Each structure stands twice: as C-alpha cells, then as structure tokens.
Amino acid sequence: MKIGSCALVLAIGAVLLPMTAHADDPNDPTMRSTAARARDRAMIKRMNQQQLAYVRERDAKIMQNYRRAQGQGDGYADARGEYARKMTEWRRAVAACNAGRWEYCD
C-alpha cells in the first residue's frame, strides 16, 4: 500500500512537472512579435496595478478596524495598565501585612 501510494505521487509529479517548467517559455512562438510582448507587458502591468489597489484597500480597512478597536479603550494596553495597578496595590498590601498591619492581611 505504501509503495503504491508513493508510486502514484511520483507519477503525478512526473506528469505535472513539465507543465510548470514550461509556464514561461522564452521560445514561445506566440510571443515572438514585439506587439505580442507589448500586449503581454501591458496586461501584466494592469494585473499588478489591480492587485496593488486591492492590497492597499484591504490594508486600509484593516488599519481602520484596528484604530477603531484601539479607540474604544478596551484594548490590551488598558487591560495591562489595570493589571499593573492592581498588582502594585496587592504588593503594597502584602508589604503592609508583613510589616504587622493586620487589616491588610485578608
């Protein structure tokens, strides 16, 4: 069973490898003319610009949501500050208890 599945994976890889290797063939007969290369270059540039616009829009939305979440005051920094204040209060109470002030020894 193990040998059969390994052979199957190797066979699929051997079939698919030539397709990916020739994805950008420099000897492609359809790309020999200057006009075809210019069209291809323009199409690639347009696709890159569209992708850049999409990424910028996505990042702007993410940043807007992040800033909105930070502005609510429920963020990590506020929680961390509250934790630090409580820990400072608790340490003072422990120090007072150890110093003999029994009202802090709850």
C-alpha positions in Angstrom: 0.0 0.0 0.0 2.8 2.4 0.9 4.8 1.6 -2.2 1.7 2.1 -4.4 0.9 5.5 -3.0 4.5 6.6 -3.4 4.5 5.4 -7.0 1.2 7.3 -7.6 2.6 10.5 -6.1 5.8 10.2 -8.3 3.7 9.6 -11.4 1.5 12.6 -10.8 4.6 14.7 -10.1 6.3 13.5 -13.3 3.2 14.4 -15.3 2.8 17.9 -13.8 6.4 18.9 -13.7 6.8 19.6 -17.5 3.7 21.8 -17.4 5.1 24.0 -14.7 8.6 24.0 -16.2 7.2 25.5 -19.5 5.0 28.0 -17.9 7.2 30.9 -19.1 8.8 29.6 -22.2 11.1 32.1 -23.8 10.8 30.3 -27.2 7.0 30.6 -27.2 6.1 31.3 -30.9 3.1 33.5 -29.9 5.5 35.9 -28.1 7.9 36.5 -30.9 6.5 39.7 -32.2 7.1 43.0 -30.5 3.4 43.8 -30.4 2.6 40.5 -28.6 5.3 41.2 -26.0 4.0 44.7 -25.5 0.4 43.4 -25.0 1.7 40.9 -22.5 3.7 43.5 -20.7 0.7 45.8 -20.6 -1.6 43.0 -19.3 0.9 42.1 -16.6 1.3 45.8 -15.6 -2.5 46.2 -15.4 -2.9 43.0 -13.3 -0.1 44.2 -10.9 -1.8 47.6 -10.5 -5.2 45.9 -9.8 -3.6 43.7 -7.2 -1.8 46.7 -5.6 -5.1 48.6 -5.4 -6.8 45.6 -3.8 -4.0 45.2 -1.3 -4.0 48.9 -0.4 -7.8 48.9 0.1 -7.6 45.7 2.2 -4.8 47.2 4.4 -6.7 50.5 4.8 -9.8 48.5 6.0 -7.6 46.5 8.4 -6.0 49.7 9.8 -9.3 51.4 10.1 -10.7 48.5 12.1 -7.5 48.4 14.2 -7.7 52.1 15.0 -11.4 51.8 15.9 -10.7 49.0 18.3 -7.8 50.9 19.9 -10.0 54.0 20.3 -12.6 52.1 22.4 -10.4 51.8 25.4 -11.0 48.1 25.7 -7.6 47.3 24.2 -4.7 45.4 25.5 -2.8 48.5 26.8 -5.7 49.5 29.0 -6.1 46.0 30.4 -2.3 45.8 31.0 -2.4 49.1 32.8 -5.2 48.0 35.0 -3.4 44.8 35.8 -0.3 46.7 36.8 -2.3 49.0 39.1 -3.9 46.0 40.8 -0.6 44.2 41.2 1.0 47.4 42.7 -1.9 47.7 45.2 -1.6 44.0 46.1 2.2 44.2 46.7 1.6 47.2 49.0 -1.0 45.2 50.9 1.4 42.3 51.2 4.2 44.6 52.4 1.9 46.2 54.9 0.7 42.8 56.2 4.3 41.6 56.6 5.0 44.8 58.5 2.3 43.9 61.0 -0.7 45.9 59.8 -3.2 43.1 60.2 -6.0 44.9 58.4 -4.2 44.3 55.1 -3.9 40.5 55.7 -7.2 39.4 54.1 
